[in-house]
């Protein structure tokens, strides 16, 4: 008769739930909370909105004001809109904002799983089955799929509040989940 203790970890282990990502539970406790996702969105939006504000201020500040006189007796001063330079600066700001958005939420997030905001909030977007970053194309399609979340009065963005896997409608369509790093 052997008096050796059983090997470590040889005790009872509860069965894994089928259909859930490894390490997750039916109550969604291993998925990223909704508020954390909102904060990441705010962080990701700051550079885009700052560039838009800068462009808007330039459009407003560089308006062309002209005075027109008729027969020297009557003069009128009016705003003829932003200058060509102002429109150029505004266009460059919008272009930079769009490039940043695409790089951050499509390329960076597709390759690493995290945009700048998601990295700061310590979570990533991964494939539901693979638990790996979803790639650039699928990340682009996920951004487009967020249009469905918007179409129903933005309610799709609230789905993570009650969904077991804390998914938006776009996440369900693209079979993605947000998990902590």
The 8 nearest C-alpha neighbors of each residue, nearest first, counted from 0:
[[1, 2, 3, 4, 5, 6, 9, 7],
 [2, 0, 3, 4, 5, 6, 7, 9],
 [1, 3, 4, 0, 5, 6, 7, 9],
 [2, 4, 1, 5, 6, 0, 7, 9],
 [5, 3, 6, 2, 7, 1, 9, 10],
 [4, 6, 9, 7, 3, 10, 8, 2],
 [5, 7, 9, 8, 4, 10, 3, 11],
 [8, 6, 9, 5, 10, 4, 11, 3],
 [9, 7, 10, 6, 11, 12, 5, 4],
 [8, 10, 7, 6, 5, 11, 12, 4],
 [11, 9, 8, 12, 7, 5, 6, 13],
 [10, 12, 13, 9, 8, 14, 7, 5],
 [13, 11, 10, 14, 9, 8, 15, 7],
 [12, 14, 11, 15, 16, 10, 9, 8],
 [15, 13, 12, 16, 17, 11, 21, 22],
 [16, 14, 17, 13, 21, 19, 22, 12],
 [15, 17, 19, 14, 18, 24, 25, 23],
 [16, 18, 19, 15, 20, 14, 21, 25],
 [19, 17, 16, 20, 128, 21, 15, 25],
 [20, 18, 17, 16, 23, 21, 24, 25],
 [21, 19, 23, 22, 128, 127, 18, 130],
 [20, 22, 23, 19, 15, 24, 130, 16],
 [21, 23, 20, 24, 29, 19, 15, 28],
 [24, 22, 29, 20, 21, 19, 27, 28],
 [23, 25, 26, 27, 28, 29, 22, 19],
 [24, 26, 27, 163, 23, 19, 164, 28],
 [27, 25, 163, 24, 28, 164, 23, 29],
 [28, 26, 163, 164, 30, 25, 29, 24],
 [27, 29, 30, 26, 24, 23, 25, 31],
 [30, 28, 23, 27, 24, 178, 31, 22],
 [29, 31, 178, 27, 28, 177, 164, 32],
 [30, 32, 178, 177, 179, 33, 29, 122],
 [33, 31, 35, 34, 30, 36, 165, 159],
 [32, 34, 36, 35, 159, 160, 37, 31],
 [33, 35, 37, 36, 32, 38, 31, 39],
 [36, 34, 38, 37, 33, 32, 39, 120],
 [35, 37, 39, 33, 34, 38, 40, 32],
 [38, 36, 34, 40, 39, 35, 33, 41],
 [37, 39, 41, 35, 40, 36, 42, 34],
 [38, 40, 116, 117, 36, 42, 37, 41],
 [41, 39, 37, 43, 38, 42, 44, 36],
 [40, 42, 38, 44, 39, 43, 37, 45],
 [43, 41, 116, 39, 44, 40, 45, 38],
 [42, 44, 116, 40, 41, 45, 39, 115],
 [43, 45, 41, 47, 42, 46, 40, 48],
 [44, 46, 48, 42, 47, 43, 49, 41],
 [47, 45, 49, 48, 44, 50, 43, 96],
 [48, 46, 96, 44, 50, 45, 49, 51],
 [47, 49, 51, 45, 50, 46, 52, 44],
 [50, 48, 52, 46, 51, 47, 45, 53],
 [49, 51, 53, 47, 92, 48, 52, 96],
 [50, 52, 48, 54, 49, 53, 55, 93],
 [53, 51, 55, 49, 54, 50, 48, 56],
 [54, 52, 50, 56, 55, 51, 49, 57],
 [53, 55, 89, 51, 57, 52, 56, 92],
 [56, 54, 52, 58, 57, 53, 51, 59],
 [55, 57, 59, 53, 58, 54, 60, 52],
 [56, 58, 60, 54, 55, 59, 85, 61],
 [59, 57, 55, 85, 56, 81, 61, 60],
 [58, 60, 56, 57, 61, 62, 55, 81],
 [61, 59, 57, 58, 62, 56, 81, 85],
 [62, 60, 81, 58, 59, 85, 57, 82],
 [63, 61, 81, 80, 60, 82, 59, 64],
 [62, 64, 79, 80, 78, 81, 82, 65],
 [63, 65, 78, 77, 79, 62, 76, 66],
 [66, 64, 76, 77, 63, 78, 67, 79],
 [65, 67, 76, 75, 77, 68, 74, 64],
 [66, 68, 75, 74, 76, 65, 69, 77],
 [69, 67, 74, 73, 71, 75, 70, 66],
 [68, 70, 73, 71, 74, 72, 67, 75],
 [71, 69, 72, 68, 73, 74, 67, 75],
 [72, 70, 69, 68, 73, 74, 67, 75],
 [73, 71, 70, 69, 74, 68, 75, 67],
 [72, 74, 69, 68, 71, 70, 75, 67],
 [75, 73, 68, 67, 69, 66, 72, 76],
 [74, 76, 67, 66, 68, 77, 73, 65],
 [77, 75, 66, 65, 67, 74, 64, 78],
 [78, 76, 65, 64, 79, 66, 75, 67],
 [77, 79, 64, 80, 63, 65, 62, 76],
 [78, 80, 63, 64, 77, 62, 65, 81],
 [81, 79, 62, 78, 63, 82, 64, 61],
 [82, 80, 62, 58, 61, 63, 85, 83],
 [83, 81, 85, 84, 62, 63, 61, 86],
 [82, 84, 86, 85, 87, 81, 88, 61],
 [85, 83, 87, 82, 86, 88, 61, 81],
 [84, 86, 82, 88, 58, 87, 83, 57],
 [87, 85, 89, 83, 84, 88, 90, 82],
 [86, 88, 84, 90, 85, 89, 83, 91],
 [89, 87, 91, 85, 90, 86, 84, 92],
 [88, 90, 54, 86, 92, 87, 91, 85],
 [91, 89, 87, 93, 92, 88, 86, 94],
 [90, 92, 94, 88, 93, 89, 95, 87],
 [93, 91, 89, 95, 50, 90, 94, 54],
 [94, 92, 96, 90, 91, 95, 97, 51],
 [93, 95, 91, 97, 96, 92, 90, 98],
 [94, 96, 98, 92, 97, 93, 99, 91],
 [97, 95, 47, 93, 99, 94, 98, 100],
 [98, 96, 100, 94, 99, 95, 101, 93],
 [97, 99, 95, 101, 100, 96, 102, 94],
 [98, 100, 102, 96, 97, 101, 103, 95],
 [101, 99, 97, 103, 98, 102, 104, 96],
 [102, 100, 105, 98, 99, 104, 103, 97],
 [101, 103, 106, 99, 100, 105, 107, 104],
 [104, 102, 107, 100, 114, 101, 105, 99],
 [105, 103, 108, 101, 114, 100, 102, 107],
 [104, 106, 101, 138, 139, 109, 108, 135],
 [105, 107, 102, 109, 135, 108, 110, 103],
 [108, 106, 103, 110, 109, 102, 105, 111],
 [107, 109, 113, 112, 114, 104, 111, 105],
 [110, 108, 134, 135, 138, 106, 133, 105],
 [109, 111, 134, 107, 108, 112, 132, 106],
 [112, 110, 108, 113, 132, 109, 107, 123],
 [111, 113, 108, 132, 123, 124, 109, 110],
 [114, 112, 108, 123, 117, 118, 111, 124],
 [113, 115, 108, 117, 103, 116, 104, 107],
 [114, 116, 118, 117, 119, 43, 113, 103],
 [117, 115, 39, 42, 43, 119, 118, 114],
 [116, 118, 120, 39, 113, 114, 122, 119],
 [119, 117, 121, 115, 113, 120, 116, 114],
 [120, 118, 116, 121, 117, 115, 39, 122],
 [119, 121, 117, 118, 122, 39, 116, 35],
 [122, 120, 118, 180, 119, 117, 179, 123],
 [123, 121, 179, 180, 117, 178, 120, 118],
 [122, 124, 113, 112, 177, 178, 117, 125],
 [123, 125, 177, 112, 176, 132, 113, 175],
 [126, 124, 132, 131, 130, 175, 176, 133],
 [125, 127, 175, 130, 129, 128, 131, 133],
 [126, 128, 175, 174, 176, 130, 129, 125],
 [127, 129, 126, 130, 20, 174, 175, 131],
 [128, 130, 131, 126, 127, 125, 132, 20],
 [129, 131, 126, 125, 128, 127, 132, 20],
 [132, 130, 125, 129, 126, 133, 112, 124],
 [133, 131, 112, 125, 111, 134, 109, 110],
 [132, 134, 109, 126, 125, 137, 131, 138],
 [135, 133, 109, 110, 137, 136, 132, 138],
 [134, 136, 109, 138, 106, 105, 137, 139],
 [137, 135, 139, 138, 134, 140, 109, 105],
 [136, 138, 140, 139, 135, 134, 133, 141],
 [137, 139, 141, 135, 109, 105, 136, 140],
 [140, 138, 136, 142, 105, 141, 137, 135],
 [139, 141, 137, 143, 142, 138, 144, 136],
 [142, 140, 144, 138, 139, 143, 169, 137],
 [143, 141, 139, 145, 144, 140, 138, 146],
 [142, 144, 140, 145, 141, 146, 139, 147],
 [145, 143, 141, 169, 146, 142, 147, 140],
 [146, 144, 148, 169, 147, 142, 143, 141],
 [145, 147, 149, 144, 148, 143, 150, 142],
 [146, 148, 150, 145, 149, 144, 151, 169],
 [149, 147, 155, 145, 153, 146, 150, 156],
 [148, 150, 153, 146, 147, 151, 152, 145],
 [151, 149, 147, 152, 148, 146, 153, 155],
 [150, 152, 153, 149, 154, 148, 147, 155],
 [151, 153, 154, 150, 149, 148, 155, 147],
 [154, 152, 149, 148, 155, 151, 156, 150],
 [155, 153, 157, 156, 152, 151, 148, 158],
 [156, 154, 148, 157, 168, 158, 153, 167],
 [155, 157, 154, 167, 158, 153, 148, 159],
 [156, 158, 154, 155, 159, 160, 167, 153],
 [157, 159, 167, 160, 155, 156, 162, 161],
 [165, 160, 158, 166, 162, 161, 157, 33],
 [159, 161, 158, 157, 33, 162, 165, 32],
 [162, 160, 159, 158, 163, 165, 157, 164],
 [161, 163, 165, 159, 164, 158, 160, 166],
 [164, 162, 27, 26, 165, 25, 161, 159],
 [163, 165, 27, 166, 162, 30, 176, 159],
 [159, 166, 164, 162, 163, 27, 30, 160],
 [167, 165, 159, 170, 164, 176, 171, 162],
 [166, 168, 170, 158, 169, 156, 155, 159],
 [167, 169, 171, 155, 170, 148, 172, 166],
 [170, 168, 144, 172, 145, 167, 171, 141],
 [171, 169, 175, 167, 173, 166, 168, 172],
 [170, 172, 174, 168, 169, 173, 166, 167],
 [171, 173, 169, 170, 174, 168, 144, 175],
 [172, 174, 170, 171, 175, 169, 141, 137],
 [175, 173, 171, 127, 170, 172, 126, 176],
 [176, 174, 126, 127, 170, 125, 173, 171],
 [177, 175, 127, 125, 124, 166, 170, 178],
 [176, 178, 124, 31, 123, 30, 125, 122],
 [177, 179, 30, 31, 122, 123, 176, 180],
 [178, 180, 122, 31, 121, 123, 30, 177],
 [179, 122, 121, 123, 178, 118, 120, 113]]
